[in-house]
Amino acid sequence: LLSKSREEISCQKEILKNEKILLVETTNEGILRAILSLFQKTNTPPHIRHIFYCTTRTNWIQIRAFVYRCFYSKSFHQLIRPELLSQSIQDQFFRLLRSLIKEKPDQYFRIGIITATTMKNQQLINGLRSMRIVDILRDQDLLNKAELQNLIQEMYKNCKLVTSRISGLGKSACIRQAIEKSNKRYVKIPIYGDFEIDTLAERLRSQYSQFETGSIHLDIGTAANTQQLNEVLYCLLLFRNFRFGQVAVSIPTETTIYIELDASSDATVNKLPLLQYITPSIIVENIDWMILNIEQDGIQAVANYLQAINNKTIFQQNFNSSKFEKLDVKTCVHLIQALFLPNKDVEYITWTQLSIFVAVFQRLFTGFSQCGYFLFDCVQESARPLNIVQKRRAELVQKLRVELVQILLKSSNQFTSLSVESVRKQQRSAANGESTTFSD
C-alpha cells in the first residue's frame, strides 16, 4: 500500500511538473467562464489579485513583475488576453520565464493563460508550448452552464439586480427608497455610452469613503463597448475590485450594490453575458402610485386645482396658490388618477407620461386661472351688458366657467397621446408582423 501511494504521489508531481501552464482559448463572452473554471480546477479561491488583464498599454515592467510573482509566490495566477501585448513584450515574457525555469527547474508554479483569439500566431503561446509545459483545456474541461451559474450566485453577494418590463416605471425611485429605508448614504454611479475606464475608476476610488457607509446605485445604460462593460461589472460585482487602466478600484464586501438596467427597446445591457446567470431581485411591473412625490410643487398644484374643480370652489371664486392646502398621497393619487387614467392601458402607464401630464396641467391651471377669460370678476363683467336679473347673471357666469374648465380637462389626452404604450406596441407588432390597437 505504501509503495502504491508513493507511486500515485510521484505521478501527480510529474503531471504538475509538465502542466505548469493551463491554456484556454475562448471568446470575449467566455472569458469569465474560463477564469472561474481555472480557479476551480486549481482549487484556488477566486480573487482579483490572481488575475492580470493585458491591455494595449501594458508595459514590460508590469509583465516582468507578473512573471516573478507567478514563479515565486507558489500561488496560481491568470493572464488574460496576452494577444494584446506587443511582440517585443511577448518575447521578453517567454525568455524571462524560460531562464527562471532553467535556473530552478524544480520550482513549483502554475499560470493560467486565457486568450480570446486563435493561439496559432501568438509568439508567447507558441514559445511556451515548445517547452512542453502547456496543458490546453477544451470546452468539456470547463464549467458547464449550471456549475457556472451556481458559482456566480455564490460570489454575487450584497448585490440586487433591478429590472422592469418597460422604461419609466420607477426603478431609480425604488432603489433610492430602499437605500433610504436602510439608513444608508445614497451613491449613484451611471455607466453608459462611450465611458472611459480610468475616469470611471477614478470616480469610484474618490467615493470609497462613502461606500463604507452607503449603498451604491449602478445605473447601467447602453454602452459603446459592451465587452468592457461586462468585464467591469463582473469584476465589481463578483470580485469587488478591478483595474484595467492605471487606477485600481475596490468596493467593501459589506456594501450593497443595486444594479439598474436600461429597459428601453434599443438597450443591449440585458444581453451582457454576466447577466444571463443572475436572477433579478426586484422586477418593477407597474408604477407604484404610493411613492408619488407629493413634495413636488407641480403635484400639489394640479391636485389642488382638481380638488377645487370637484368641490366646485373654482366655479364660484378665483383660485390660486394662496388657497392651496397640503394634500396627502392618497388624496393626490385619487384626484390625478381620475383625470389621468381614463382611456389608457394601465400596463403602459409610466412616470414619464405622468410627469408630462403634471407639467402641462400645472402650467395650464396656473396660467388659465389668471387670464381674463376665466377670472371671476372679468367673466362677470362680460355678462353685465346682458339684460337679465342678477341671479340669472351669476348662474350664467358660473356656467361659462364650468364650460371652460370642462374643455380644458378634456384636452388631457392630447398631451400624453404619444406614450410608451404606443411606441412599445408598435415595436412589438413590427417585430411579430402583427397588427395592434392603441388606447385613445
C-alpha positions in Angstrom: 0.0 0.0 0.0 2.8 2.4 0.9 4.5 1.6 -2.4 1.3 2.3 -4.4 0.8 5.6 -2.5 4.3 6.7 -3.3 3.7 5.9 -7.0 0.5 8.0 -7.1 2.2 11.0 -5.4 5.1 10.7 -7.8 2.7 10.5 -10.7 0.8 13.6 -9.5 4.1 15.6 -9.1 5.1 14.6 -12.6 1.8 15.8 -14.0 2.1 19.1 -12.2 5.7 19.4 -13.4 4.6 19.0 -17.0 1.5 21.2 -16.7 2.8 24.5 -15.3 0.7 26.5 -17.8 -3.0 26.0 -18.2 -4.2 27.5 -21.5 -7.8 28.3 -22.6 -8.8 29.6 -26.0 -12.2 31.2 -25.8 -14.3 34.1 -26.9 -14.7 37.5 -25.3 -18.1 36.3 -23.9 -16.4 33.2 -22.5 -13.6 34.8 -20.5 -15.5 34.9 -17.2 -16.3 31.2 -17.6 -12.6 30.4 -18.3 -11.4 32.5 -15.3 -13.7 30.7 -12.8 -13.1 27.3 -14.4 -9.3 27.7 -13.9 -9.8 28.8 -10.3 -11.9 25.7 -9.6 -9.5 23.4 -11.5 -6.6 24.6 -9.4 -8.6 24.8 -6.1 -7.8 28.5 -5.9 -10.3 30.8 -4.1 -11.4 33.4 -6.8 -9.8 36.7 -6.1 -8.9 39.6 -8.3 -5.3 39.7 -7.1 -4.8 36.5 -9.0 -5.9 38.0 -12.3 -3.9 40.2 -14.7 -5.7 41.8 -17.6 -3.5 42.8 -20.5 -4.2 45.9 -22.5 -2.5 47.7 -25.4 -0.9 50.0 -22.7 0.6 47.1 -20.6 4.3 47.6 -20.4 7.3 45.3 -19.8 7.8 46.4 -16.2 4.2 45.3 -15.3 4.7 41.9 -17.2 8.1 41.3 -15.6 6.6 41.8 -12.1 3.8 39.4 -13.0 6.2 36.7 -14.1 8.2 37.0 -10.9 5.1 36.9 -8.8 3.9 33.8 -10.6 7.2 32.0 -10.3 8.0 32.7 -6.7 4.6 33.1 -4.9 3.7 29.4 -5.2 0.1 30.5 -5.9 -1.9 30.3 -9.1 -2.2 33.4 -11.3 -4.0 34.1 -14.6 -3.0 36.2 -17.6 -6.0 37.5 -19.6 -5.6 38.4 -23.3 -1.9 38.2 -23.9 -2.6 38.8 -27.6 -2.9 42.5 -26.7 0.8 42.6 -25.7 3.4 43.8 -28.2 5.5 41.2 -29.9 8.5 42.5 -28.0 6.9 42.1 -24.6 5.7 38.6 -25.5 9.2 37.6 -26.5 10.6 39.1 -23.3 8.0 37.2 -21.2 8.9 33.9 -22.8 12.7 34.5 -22.4 12.4 35.5 -18.7 10.2 32.6 -17.8 12.5 30.1 -19.6 15.6 31.5 -17.8 13.9 31.2 -14.4 12.8 27.6 -15.1 16.4 26.8 -16.3 17.8 28.3 -13.0 15.3 26.5 -10.8 13.8 23.5 -12.6 12.2 22.2 -9.5 10.4 25.4 -8.6 6.6 24.9 -8.3 4.5 27.4 -10.1 1.3 27.4 -12.2 0.0 30.1 -14.6 -3.4 30.3 -16.3 -3.5 32.0 -19.7 -6.8 32.9 -21.4 -6.8 34.1 -24.9 -9.7 35.4 -26.9 -8.1 34.9 -30.3 -6.5 31.9 -32.1 -3.3 30.8 -30.5 -1.5 29.8 -33.7 0.0 33.2 -34.4 0.8 34.2 -30.8 4.5 34.4 -30.2 4.2 33.9 -26.4 1.9 30.9 -26.5 4.0 29.2 -29.3 7.2 29.7 -27.3 5.6 28.2 -24.1 4.2 25.2 -26.0 7.6 24.5 -27.4 8.8 23.9 -23.8 6.1 21.2 -23.3 4.8 22.8 -20.1 1.4 23.8 -21.5 -1.9 22.0 -20.9 -4.6 23.1 -23.3 -8.1 23.0 -21.7 -11.0 22.2 -24.1 -14.7 23.2 -23.7 -15.5 19.9 -21.9 -12.8 20.7 -19.3 -14.5 24.0 -18.3 -17.5 24.6 -16.0 -20.9 23.8 -17.6 -23.7 26.3 -17.5 -25.3 25.0 -14.3 -22.0 24.9 -12.5 -21.0 28.4 -13.7 -24.4 29.8 -12.6 -24.1 28.2 -9.1 -20.6 29.6 -8.7 -21.6 33.1 -9.8 -24.6 33.1 -7.4 -22.2 32.2 -4.6 -19.9 35.1 -5.4 -22.8 37.5 -6.1 -23.3 38.8 -2.6 -24.9 42.0 -1.4 -26.0 42.8 -4.9 -29.5 43.3 -6.2 -30.5 43.4 -9.8 -33.5 45.7 -10.5 -35.3 45.4 -13.9 -38.7 46.4 -15.4 -40.9 45.4 -18.3 -40.5 48.8 -19.9 -38.7 52.0 -19.1 -40.2 54.8 -17.0 -41.7 52.5 -14.2 -39.7 54.0 -11.4 -36.6 51.7 -10.9 -34.5 54.6 -9.7 -37.1 55.7 -7.2 -37.5 52.2 -6.0 -33.7 51.9 -5.4 -33.5 55.2 -3.7 -36.4 54.4 -1.4 -34.8 51.0 -0.5 -31.5 52.7 0.3 -33.1 55.4 2.4 -35.1 52.9 4.4 -31.8 51.1 5.3 -30.4 54.4 6.6 -27.5 54.3 4.2 -25.9 57.0 2.1 -27.2 57.0 -1.5 -24.4 56.9 -4.1 -25.3 56.8 -7.8 -22.8 55.8 -10.4 -24.1 56.0 -14.0 -22.3 53.8 -16.6 -23.3 54.3 -20.3 -22.2 55.5 -23.7 -18.5 55.7 -24.6 -17.3 55.7 -21.0 -13.6 56.0 -20.2 -12.4 53.2 -17.9 -9.9 55.3 -16.0 -12.4 58.1 -15.4 -14.9 55.6 -14.0 -12.2 54.1 -11.8 -11.1 57.4 -10.5 -14.7 58.4 -9.6 -15.2 55.1 -7.8 -12.0 55.4 -5.9 -12.7 59.0 -4.9 -16.0 57.9 -3.3 -14.6 54.9 -1.4 -15.3 56.6 2.0 -19.0 57.0 1.0 -19.2 53.3 0.0 -18.2 52.3 3.6 -21.3 54.0 5.0 -23.6 53.8 2.0 -25.1 51.8 -0.8 -24.3 52.0 -4.5 -26.8 52.5 -7.3 -25.2 51.4 -10.6 -27.3 52.9 -13.4 -26.3 50.8 -16.4 -27.3 52.0 -19.9 -26.3 51.1 -23.4 -22.5 51.3 -23.7 -20.4 51.6 -26.8 -18.1 48.9 -25.6 -20.3 46.1 -24.2 -17.3 43.8 -23.7 -15.6 46.3 -21.5 -18.8 47.0 -19.6 -19.3 43.2 -19.0 -15.8 42.9 -17.6 -16.2 45.9 -15.3 -19.5 44.6 -14.0 -18.2 41.1 -13.1 -15.1 42.5 -11.5 -17.1 44.9 -9.4 -19.9 42.5 -8.5 -18.1 39.2 -8.1 -14.6 40.3 -7.1 -15.4 43.8 -5.7 -12.2 45.1 -7.4 -10.9 46.0 -10.8 -8.0 47.6 -12.6 -7.9 47.7 -16.4 -6.1 51.0 -16.8 -3.9 53.0 -14.4 -6.3 53.2 -11.5 -7.2 50.4 -9.1 -10.7 50.3 -7.5 -12.1 48.4 -4.5 -15.6 48.2 -3.0 -16.2 46.9 0.5 -17.8 43.5 0.5 -20.5 44.6 3.0 -21.6 47.5 0.7 -24.9 46.7 -1.0 -24.9 47.3 -4.8 -28.1 47.9 -6.7 -27.9 47.4 -10.4 -30.5 49.2 -12.6 -30.7 48.1 -16.2 -31.9 50.3 -19.0 -35.3 48.9 -20.2 -35.6 50.9 -23.4 -36.2 48.9 -26.6 -32.8 49.6 -28.1 -30.9 48.7 -24.9 -28.3 46.0 -25.1 -27.4 45.6 -21.4 -29.9 42.8 -20.9 -27.7 40.7 -23.3 -24.5 41.1 -21.3 -23.0 37.6 -20.6 -22.8 38.1 -16.9 -26.5 38.9 -16.5 -27.5 35.6 -18.1 -26.5 34.0 -14.8 -28.1 36.5 -12.4 -31.7 36.4 -11.3 -33.3 39.8 -10.8 -34.0 40.6 -7.1 -36.7 43.2 -8.0 -38.9 43.3 -11.1 -40.9 46.5 -11.4 -44.1 45.6 -13.3 -46.1 48.8 -12.9 -45.6 52.2 -11.4 -46.2 52.4 -7.6 -48.6 55.3 -7.1 -47.9 55.3 -3.4 -44.4 56.6 -3.9 -45.8 59.7 -5.8 -43.6 62.6 -4.7 -46.2 64.9 -3.1 -43.4 67.3 -2.1 -43.2 68.4 -5.7 -44.9 71.7 -6.4 -46.4 70.5 -9.6 -48.2 67.5 -7.9 -49.7 69.7 -5.2 -50.7 72.4 -7.6 -52.5 70.0 -10.0 -54.1 68.1 -7.2 -55.4 71.3 -5.5 -56.9 72.6 -8.8 -58.6 69.3 -9.4 -60.0 69.3 -5.9 -61.3 72.8 -6.4 -63.0 71.7 -9.6 -64.5 68.6 -7.8 -66.0 70.6 -4.9 -67.0 73.5 -7.4 -65.0 76.1 -5.4 -63.2 77.2 -8.6 -66.6 78.0 -10.3 -67.6 80.5 -7.6 -64.4 82.4 -6.9 -60.9 82.9 -8.1 -58.4 80.2 -7.2 -54.6 80.4 -6.9 -51.6 79.1 -5.0 -52.5 81.2 -1.9 -55.5 78.9 -1.3 -53.6 75.6 -1.7 -53.6 73.1 1.1 -51.1 70.3 1.7 -52.8 67.2 0.4 -51.6 63.7 1.3 -50.6 60.9 -1.1 -53.9 59.1 -1.2 -55.8 62.3 -2.0 -53.3 63.4 -4.7 -53.4 60.0 -6.3 -57.2 59.8 -6.3 -57.6 63.2 -7.8 -54.9 62.8 -10.5 -55.9 59.2 -11.5 -59.5 60.3 -12.1 -58.3 62.6 -14.9 -55.1 60.8 -16.0 -56.1 57.1 -16.3 -59.3 57.1 -18.4 -58.7 55.7 -22.0 -55.2 54.5 -21.1 -53.8 50.9 -20.9 -52.6 50.7 -17.3 -49.9 48.2 -18.3 -48.2 51.0 -20.2 -48.6 53.9 -17.7 -45.2 55.4 -16.9 -43.8 58.1 -14.7 -42.7 59.8 -17.9 -46.3 60.1 -19.0 -47.4 61.3 -15.6 -44.6 63.9 -15.4 -45.6 65.3 -18.8 -49.2 65.4 -17.7 -48.4 67.2 -14.4 -46.1 69.7 -16.1 -48.7 70.6 -18.7 -51.6 70.9 -16.4 -49.7 72.9 -13.8 -48.9 75.4 -16.5 -52.4 75.4 -17.8 -54.2 75.6 -14.4 -51.9 78.4 -13.1 -51.9 80.3 -16.3 -55.6 79.8 -17.2 -56.9 80.7 -13.7 -55.2 84.1 -14.0 -56.3 85.0 -17.5 -59.1 87.5 -18.3 -61.3 84.8 -19.9 -61.6 83.0 -16.6 -61.1 85.4 -13.7 -64.4 85.6 -11.9 -64.6 89.4 -12.0 -63.8 89.6 -15.7 -66.4 86.9 -16.7 -69.0 88.6 -14.5 -68.2 92.0 -16.2 -68.6 90.5 -19.6 -72.0 89.3 -18.7 -73.1 92.6 -17.2 -74.5 94.1 -20.6 -76.9 91.2 -20.8 -80.4 92.4 -19.8 -81.0 89.7 -17.2 -81.6 89.7 -13.5 -78.6 89.4 -11.0 -79.3 85.8 -10.0 -79.5 84.7 -13.7 -76.3 86.6 -14.5 -74.5 84.8 -11.6 -75.7 81.4 -12.9 -74.5 82.3 -16.4 -71.1 83.3 -15.1 -70.7 80.1 -13.2 -71.9 78.1 -16.3 -69.3 79.8 -18.5 -66.5 79.0 -16.1 -67.7 75.4 -15.8 -67.7 75.0 -19.6 -64.2 76.5 -19.9 -62.9 74.1 -17.2 -64.5 71.1 -18.9 -63.0 71.9 -22.2 -59.6 72.2 -20.5 -59.9 68.8 -18.8 -61.0 67.1 -22.0 -57.8 68.1 -23.6 -55.6 66.0 -21.3 -55.1 63.1 -23.7 -53.7 65.4 -26.4 -50.7 66.0 -24.2 -49.9 62.3 -23.4 -51.1 60.5 -26.6 -47.6 59.8 -27.8 -46.8 57.4 -24.9 -44.6 54.5 -24.1 -47.7 52.3 -24.8 -47.9 53.3 -28.4 -44.2 53.1 -29.1 -43.8 49.7 -27.4 -46.8 48.2 -29.1 -45.7 49.4 -32.4 -42.2 47.9 -32.0 -43.7 44.6 -30.9 -46.2 44.4 -33.8 -43.4 45.3 -36.3 -41.2 42.5 -34.9 -44.0 40.0 -34.9 -45.7 41.1 -38.1 -49.0 41.6 -36.3 -51.4 44.5 -36.3 -52.2 46.2 -33.0 -54.6 48.7 -31.5 -53.8 51.5 -29.2 -55.8 53.2 -26.4 -57.0 56.8 -27.1 
